[in-house]
Each structure stands twice: as structure tokens, then as C-alpha cells.
Amino acid sequence: MPVPNSGISPHNAVFLGTQLEPNPGSRVPRLMRIIFPNYVLKAALLLFSSVALSGCTIIVSNAATGLAENLSAAILNQDDPELVRSGVPAYLLLLDSFVEGNPDDADILAAAATLYATYGAVFANEGVRASRLTKRARTYALRAMCESYSPACGWPDATYDEFVATLDDVSPKKAEFLFTYGFASLAYLRAHSSDMNSIAELPQIEALLNQYLDISGDAVNSSAYTYMGVLLTLRPASAGGQPERAREYFEKAIELTDGKDLGAKVEFARSYAKKLYEREMHDRLLNEVMAADPYQDGYTLGNVLAQDDAVLLLAEADDYF
């Protein structure tokens, strides 16, 4: 689905900073709190399992490859977030060892980037630690992209126009690595949200997601639609935002998962309905989340976290509306 530019550009990136609302009790601006919502666990771990399998086949037995797939499924279907928080670090070290042994393997680098980004953004509560983990995630993701598409090697020093120009030649075969880089970058930007230079990179991520949606075809990761919905609602319509196009993206994300991914509805309520003061829609979406059975194969952990978010948003609704 081709999408016109939302109007966010390097020239008005500072405007993004002025629009951010502080999260009470936190130094993390609201934008960076919502840009990487809890429900991305599902997308992240599915991505981790897919890229890990092809890479691990090179260096470990078929039994260990099956273990990687089963591990991802077990995490996705876990209903105790604290158990995941305490258990995943061991596998981060395991992936580091794989990278050490195969530093040029894009699949292994992408798997490591995805799990580091997920853990750093969702489970690392302490700011310095989140910053460190997501920095490693983005480094791995860039290396994966660079190994699979050489023009990406220059992305850290590229201007916005130079970056966008290189996206045109990314082939569908590289779409998964492109999404990994965008995913890790959002995690990194969230952890470094106090740095305006980081926030100024958001237009590049929007352009990257546009390209990903253009080339990914049936293999599209539904989270990309939700990310675009968030990006298109950062500003009000009067200042160049595109809320109705954002609504299409949120609805597409929900459609692609048959409503099983409750986090997509939470983000629809938070980023669209709340901003447009659509109280009826806001409450309906969140009440649907609360009434839903979170135990859905491949979605359970993200759904448990989404329901926690829904409780908070509903509790705040009377004061907001």
C-alpha cells in the first residue's frame, strides 16, 4: 500500500520535540513511550524465530534449531511477563556467542538485534541499561543490513535525502532485514528520547517503513502498519498530520491478525481515538481488549501486557475527556 509522505521531514523534526508530552513520573516523552508499545513482543519474537532459524542452521544441529523455534513460541505464549524478563538475558548471551563465531552472518545478526531491541525496550526499566541494550540492537541490525545490502553501510552518516535514495533499491528479499533495522531503530530512539538528534531520525524511519510496506508483499509484518499509524498521528491534522490515513493503518493491523493482537487495538485507542477526542471509540476499543481472551496462540504475552495498558488508559479517560 503506497503511502504519501506524512509531512515529517528533517526541517520540522524540532517541531516533533515541541509536540511531545511528558509522561508523569518519567523523563521519557510520550511519543517515545508509545512508539514502541508492549504488543510488539509478538512481532519481535516471530521475527526473531524466523531469522534465527536460517542462521542457526549453519552452526548448530537441527535439534538446536528446533529449540530456537520452540523457545520463541514458549515466550510468545507465556502469561507471566516477569518470568520472561528474568529468563531472556541468558539467550541474549547465547546470541552474542553466535555473532562472535559468525560475525558476517546477516541472519544471526538480525536475530540478535531483534531480541536485544525487544528486551531493551520492553523489559529494561533502568534508563542506562535500556540505552546500552538498544544501542547493541541497532548496531547488530545495521551490520545485518550492511551485509545484505552494501549501500546501508553508509546510513549512519547519510543525510535524509541520501538515506531515502538508497531505500529505492532494497529488494523484497531484503525486506526482513529492513524491518529489523527499523524495529531496532525505534527501540534505540525510545531509549535515547532525551537526545533531540535521535528524535530527528524519525523521518528516516517513516521513509523506511513506507519502503518496507511497498516491497514486503504477503510476508508483511502487521506491526509496520501500527507503527505508521503512530507516526501519522504525531501531529494534528492542522499541522500536517494524517489521522484518517492513520486510522486505515490501525484497522489494517487489526484485520491482519483477525483481532487476536490486542495491542493493535490499544494503540488505535491511544494514538487515534484519544487524540481526536473520540471517547466512544476510545472506550469501545479498550473495553474490547479487556473483554477478550488473552490466551491466543502466538499472542498471549503481548496480550497480557496490552490489557495492563488498557486498564491504565480507561482509568485516565474521565480526566482526559
C-alpha positions in Angstrom: 0.0 0.0 0.0 1.8 3.1 -1.2 1.6 5.9 1.3 2.4 9.6 0.7 4.9 11.3 3.0 3.3 12.4 6.2 5.0 15.7 6.1 7.6 14.9 8.7 10.9 16.0 7.4 14.3 16.9 8.8 13.3 20.5 8.5 10.5 20.2 11.0 12.0 17.5 13.3 12.4 20.0 16.1 8.6 20.5 15.9 8.2 16.9 16.9 10.1 17.7 20.1 7.8 20.5 20.9 4.8 18.3 20.5 5.9 15.7 22.9 4.0 15.4 26.2 6.0 14.3 29.2 4.9 11.1 30.9 4.2 11.9 34.6 7.0 10.5 36.8 9.2 9.9 33.8 11.7 11.7 31.6 10.6 9.7 28.6 8.5 11.9 26.2 5.1 10.5 25.4 6.0 9.9 21.8 8.8 7.6 22.7 6.7 5.8 25.3 4.1 4.9 22.7 6.2 4.5 19.6 7.4 1.1 20.9 4.3 -0.3 22.6 4.3 -3.5 24.6 2.4 -5.6 22.0 5.5 -5.6 19.7 6.7 -8.6 21.6 4.7 -10.7 19.3 6.1 -9.2 16.2 9.6 -9.1 17.6 9.7 -12.7 18.7 8.2 -14.0 15.4 10.9 -12.1 13.6 13.5 -13.5 16.0 12.4 -17.0 15.3 12.3 -16.6 11.5 15.8 -15.1 11.2 17.3 -17.2 13.8 16.3 -20.5 12.2 18.2 -19.9 8.9 21.2 -18.6 10.7 21.4 -21.2 13.4 21.2 -24.0 10.9 24.7 -23.0 9.8 26.3 -23.5 13.1 24.2 -25.8 15.3 22.4 -29.1 14.9 18.8 -29.5 13.7 17.8 -30.2 17.3 19.1 -26.8 18.5 17.4 -25.1 15.6 14.2 -26.7 16.7 15.0 -25.4 20.2 15.2 -21.8 18.9 11.8 -22.1 17.3 10.2 -23.7 20.4 11.8 -21.0 22.6 10.2 -18.3 20.6 6.8 -20.0 20.8 7.1 -20.6 24.5 7.9 -16.9 25.1 5.0 -15.7 23.0 2.6 -18.0 24.8 3.9 -17.1 28.3 1.4 -15.2 30.5 4.0 -14.1 33.2 6.0 -11.1 31.9 8.3 -11.3 34.9 9.3 -14.8 34.0 10.3 -13.6 30.5 12.1 -10.6 32.0 14.3 -12.9 34.1 14.8 -15.7 31.6 15.6 -14.0 28.3 19.1 -12.5 29.2 20.6 -15.9 29.0 19.6 -16.2 25.4 20.9 -12.7 24.7 24.4 -14.0 25.7 23.8 -17.1 23.6 23.1 -15.0 20.5 26.2 -12.9 21.3 28.2 -16.1 21.1 26.7 -16.9 17.8 27.6 -13.5 16.5 31.2 -13.9 17.8 31.5 -17.1 15.8 29.8 -15.8 12.7 30.3 -12.0 12.6 29.3 -11.7 8.9 26.1 -13.8 9.0 23.2 -11.4 8.4 20.6 -13.8 9.8 22.3 -14.3 13.1 22.9 -10.5 13.4 19.3 -9.8 12.7 18.1 -12.4 15.3 20.4 -10.8 17.9 19.2 -7.3 17.0 15.6 -8.3 17.4 15.8 -9.9 20.8 18.1 -7.2 22.1 15.7 -4.5 20.9 12.7 -6.3 22.4 14.3 -6.8 25.8 15.8 -3.3 25.9 12.5 -1.5 25.0 10.0 -3.6 26.9 11.8 -5.1 29.9 14.8 -2.9 30.8 13.3 -0.4 33.2 16.5 1.4 34.0 17.4 4.1 31.5 21.1 3.5 31.2 20.6 -0.2 30.7 17.9 0.3 28.1 20.2 2.7 26.3 23.1 0.2 26.3 20.9 -2.8 25.2 19.2 -0.9 22.4 22.5 0.5 21.1 23.7 -3.0 20.7 20.5 -4.0 19.0 20.8 -1.2 16.5 24.5 -2.0 15.9 23.6 -5.6 15.1 20.7 -4.5 12.9 22.9 -2.2 10.9 25.6 -4.8 10.4 22.9 -7.3 9.2 21.6 -4.7 6.8 25.1 -3.8 5.6 26.0 -7.5 5.0 22.8 -8.0 2.9 22.7 -4.6 1.2 26.0 -2.7 0.9 24.6 0.9 0.5 23.2 0.6 4.0 26.8 0.6 5.4 26.7 4.4 4.9 23.4 5.1 6.7 24.8 6.4 9.9 26.5 9.3 8.1 23.8 9.8 5.4 21.6 12.9 5.1 17.8 12.4 4.9 17.8 12.6 1.1 20.8 10.3 0.8 19.1 7.7 3.1 15.8 7.8 1.2 17.6 7.5 -2.2 19.2 4.2 -1.0 15.9 2.7 0.0 14.6 2.5 -3.6 17.0 -0.3 -4.4 16.2 -2.6 -1.4 14.7 -5.7 -2.9 11.8 -7.8 -1.5 14.4 -10.4 -0.5 15.9 -7.9 1.9 12.6 -6.7 3.4 13.0 -8.7 6.6 16.4 -7.1 7.3 14.9 -3.7 6.5 12.2 -4.2 9.1 14.7 -5.4 11.6 16.7 -2.2 11.2 13.5 -0.1 11.6 12.4 -2.2 14.6 15.8 -1.8 16.4 16.0 1.9 15.5 12.6 2.6 17.1 13.8 0.8 20.3 17.0 2.8 20.2 15.2 6.1 19.7 12.9 5.4 22.5 15.8 4.7 24.9 17.6 7.9 23.7 14.5 10.1 23.5 16.1 12.9 25.6 18.5 13.5 22.7 16.9 15.7 20.0 19.3 14.3 17.4 17.7 10.9 18.0 14.2 12.3 17.6 15.3 14.0 14.4 15.8 10.5 12.9 12.1 9.7 12.9 11.5 10.9 9.4 14.1 8.3 8.2 12.2 5.5 10.0 8.9 6.7 8.4 10.5 6.5 5.0 12.0 3.1 5.8 8.6 1.7 6.9 7.0 3.1 3.7 9.5 1.2 1.6 9.1 -1.9 3.7 5.3 -1.9 3.1 5.9 -1.4 -0.6 8.1 -4.4 -1.0 7.1 -6.9 1.7 4.0 -8.3 0.0 2.2 -11.2 1.7 5.1 -11.5 4.2 4.3 -8.1 5.7 4.7 -7.8 9.5 1.5 -6.3 10.7 3.3 -4.2 13.3 4.6 -2.0 10.5 1.0 -0.8 9.9 0.7 0.2 13.6 4.0 2.0 13.6 2.9 4.0 10.5 -0.4 4.8 12.3 1.5 6.2 15.2 3.8 8.2 13.0 0.9 9.8 11.1 -0.8 10.9 14.3 2.2 12.6 15.9 0.8 16.0 14.8 -2.8 17.3 14.5 -4.3 17.5 11.0 -4.0 21.3 11.2 -0.2 20.9 11.4 0.2 18.3 8.7 -0.8 15.1 10.4 -2.9 12.5 8.6 -5.3 11.0 11.2 -7.7 9.4 8.7 -4.8 7.6 6.9 -3.5 6.6 10.3 -6.9 5.1 11.0 -6.6 3.0 7.9 -3.3 1.6 9.1 -4.6 0.8 12.5 -7.6 -1.0 11.1 -5.3 -2.9 8.7 -3.1 -4.1 11.6 -6.2 -5.4 13.4 -7.5 -7.1 10.3 -4.3 -8.9 9.5 -4.3 -10.5 12.9 -8.1 -11.2 13.0 -8.3 -9.1 16.1 -6.1 -11.5 18.1 -3.3 -9.0 18.7 -4.9 -6.8 21.4 -2.1 -4.4 21.4 -3.1 -3.1 18.0 -6.5 -2.0 19.4 -4.8 -0.4 22.4 -2.6 1.7 20.1 -5.6 2.6 17.9 -7.3 3.9 21.0 -4.3 5.7 22.4 -2.9 7.3 19.2 -6.0 7.9 17.2 -9.2 7.9 19.3 -7.8 9.7 22.3 -6.1 12.4 20.2 -9.2 13.1 18.3 -11.3 13.1 21.5 -13.4 10.2 20.2 -14.4 9.0 23.6 -16.9 6.4 22.4 -14.4 4.8 20.1 -11.6 5.0 22.7 -13.6 3.3 25.4 -15.1 0.7 23.0 -11.7 -0.4 21.7 -10.3 -0.7 25.2 -13.3 -2.5 26.6 -13.0 -5.0 23.7 -9.4 -5.5 24.8 -10.4 -6.1 28.4 -13.2 -8.5 27.4 -11.1 -10.5 25.1 -9.4 -13.8 26.0 -5.7 -13.0 26.0 -4.7 -16.7 25.5 -4.2 -16.7 21.8 -1.5 -18.9 20.3 1.4 -16.6 19.5 -0.1 -13.6 21.1 -0.6 -14.4 24.8 2.3 -12.4 26.4 1.7 -9.3 24.3 -2.0 -9.5 25.0 -1.4 -9.7 28.8 0.7 -6.5 28.5 -1.9 -4.9 26.3 -4.6 -5.5 28.8 -2.4 -3.8 31.5 -2.2 -0.8 29.2 -5.9 -0.8 28.6 -6.6 -0.7 32.4 -4.5 2.4 32.8 -5.9 4.2 29.7 -9.5 3.6 30.9 -8.6 4.8 34.4 -7.3 8.1 32.9 -10.2 8.6 30.5 -12.5 10.7 32.7 -9.7 13.2 33.4 -8.7 13.4 29.8 -12.1 13.7 28.1 
